[in-house]
Amino acid sequence: MAEMTIKKRPKNLDLTTIKLPLPAKVSILHRVSGAGLFLCLPLLLWLFGASLASPECFATFQSVAASLPVKVLIAGLIWAFMHHFCAGIRFLLLDLHIGIEKEVAGKSSAVVLVVSILLTLILWGVLL
């Protein structure tokens, strides 16, 4: 019977020292933004419904939405939607075997980040 040798592989349990490539970071952000949007959806629907209830409710909604913390929260939700949308298109293309090479995947990840931030700034300027 042949004797099998088991190699001792190094284990790095310190997650702060792991250097993830950009495509991995975009993938993680895609999942986090999707989960955040899903969890915030009931709140957004409730706020939308409440703002349509009466003119007084809408005025209250407007005054609350004018505060800086709410504007930052809205900007974060806009970014989450834009990033999730752009990364989703990238992943659809990867599923079609377009851009699966290492260099192209890295560049498309950078494009997703840049485009999502630019779209967020544009929408934030238009909406807020």
TABEL-V773342 format. One record per residue. SS is DSSP state (2 for helix, 1 for strand, 0 for the rest). PSI is psi in whole degrees, 0 to 359 (none if undefined). OMEGA is omega in degrees with one decimal (999 if undefined). Layout:
((SS & PSI & OMEGA) (SS & PSI & OMEGA))
//
This chain:
((0 & 129 & -178.9) (0 & 137 & -179.7) (0 & 129 & -179.4) (0 & 135 & 175.7) (0 & 132 & 179.0) (0 & 121 & 179.9) (0 & 137 & 175.0) (0 & 109 & 179.2) (0 & 145 & 179.2) (0 & 142 & 178.5) (0 & 126 & 177.3) (0 & 103 & -178.4) (0 & 357 & 178.4) (0 & 100 & -174.7) (2 & 342 & -179.6) (2 & 344 & -178.3) (2 & 354 & -179.1) (0 & 128 & 180.0) (0 & 103 & 179.6) (0 & 142 & 174.1) (0 & 162 & -176.9) (2 & 318 & 177.4) (2 & 325 & 178.0) (2 & 320 & 178.1) (2 & 320 & 178.0) (2 & 321 & 178.3) (2 & 316 & 178.6) (2 & 317 & 178.0) (2 & 326 & 177.6) (2 & 317 & 179.4) (2 & 317 & -179.5) (2 & 317 & -179.9) (2 & 323 & 177.3) (2 & 317 & 178.2) (2 & 319 & 178.5) (2 & 317 & 177.9) (2 & 319 & 179.8) (2 & 317 & -178.4) (2 & 331 & -179.9) (2 & 348 & -176.6) (2 & 314 & 178.2) (2 & 320 & 178.1) (2 & 316 & 179.9) (2 & 320 & 177.8) (2 & 320 & 177.5) (2 & 316 & 178.6) (2 & 319 & 178.7) (2 & 315 & 178.2) (2 & 319 & 179.4) (2 & 326 & -179.3) (2 & 338 & 179.1) (0 & 355 & -174.7) (0 & 316 & -178.3) (0 & 164 & 177.0) (2 & 328 & 178.9) (2 & 318 & 177.8) (2 & 322 & 178.2) (2 & 319 & 178.1) (2 & 321 & 176.4) (2 & 316 & 178.4) (2 & 317 & 179.3) (2 & 318 & -178.8) (2 & 323 & 178.0) (2 & 319 & -178.2) (2 & 344 & -179.9) (0 & 349 & -179.2) (0 & 153 & -176.0) (2 & 315 & 179.7) (2 & 323 & 179.4) (2 & 323 & 176.9) (2 & 320 & 177.5) (2 & 319 & 177.0) (2 & 318 & 178.2) (2 & 319 & 177.2) (2 & 321 & 176.9) (2 & 320 & 177.5) (2 & 323 & 176.5) (2 & 316 & 178.6) (2 & 317 & -179.2) (2 & 317 & 179.2) (2 & 314 & -179.0) (2 & 317 & 179.7) (2 & 316 & -179.4) (2 & 321 & 178.8) (2 & 309 & -177.7) (2 & 317 & 178.8) (2 & 326 & 177.2) (2 & 319 & 176.1) (2 & 318 & 178.3) (2 & 317 & -179.1) (2 & 328 & 174.4) (2 & 318 & 177.3) (2 & 322 & 176.9) (2 & 324 & 177.1) (2 & 333 & 176.5) (0 & 10 & -180.0) (0 & 35 & 175.0) (0 & 121 & 177.8) (0 & 33 & -178.7) (0 & 353 & 177.0) (0 & 152 & -173.3) (2 & 313 & -178.5) (2 & 314 & -177.9) (2 & 322 & 178.9) (2 & 320 & 177.4) (2 & 318 & 179.3) (2 & 320 & 179.7) (2 & 329 & 175.5) (2 & 317 & 177.8) (2 & 321 & 178.4) (2 & 319 & 179.0) (2 & 315 & -179.5) (2 & 314 & -177.9) (2 & 314 & -178.0) (2 & 320 & -179.7) (2 & 323 & 177.7) (2 & 318 & 178.0) (2 & 316 & 178.2) (2 & 324 & 177.0) (2 & 315 & 179.2) (2 & 319 & 179.1) (2 & 311 & -179.4) (2 & 324 & 178.0) (2 & 320 & 177.3) (2 & 325 & -179.9) (2 & 316 & -174.4) (2 & 326 & -175.4) (0 & none & 999))
//
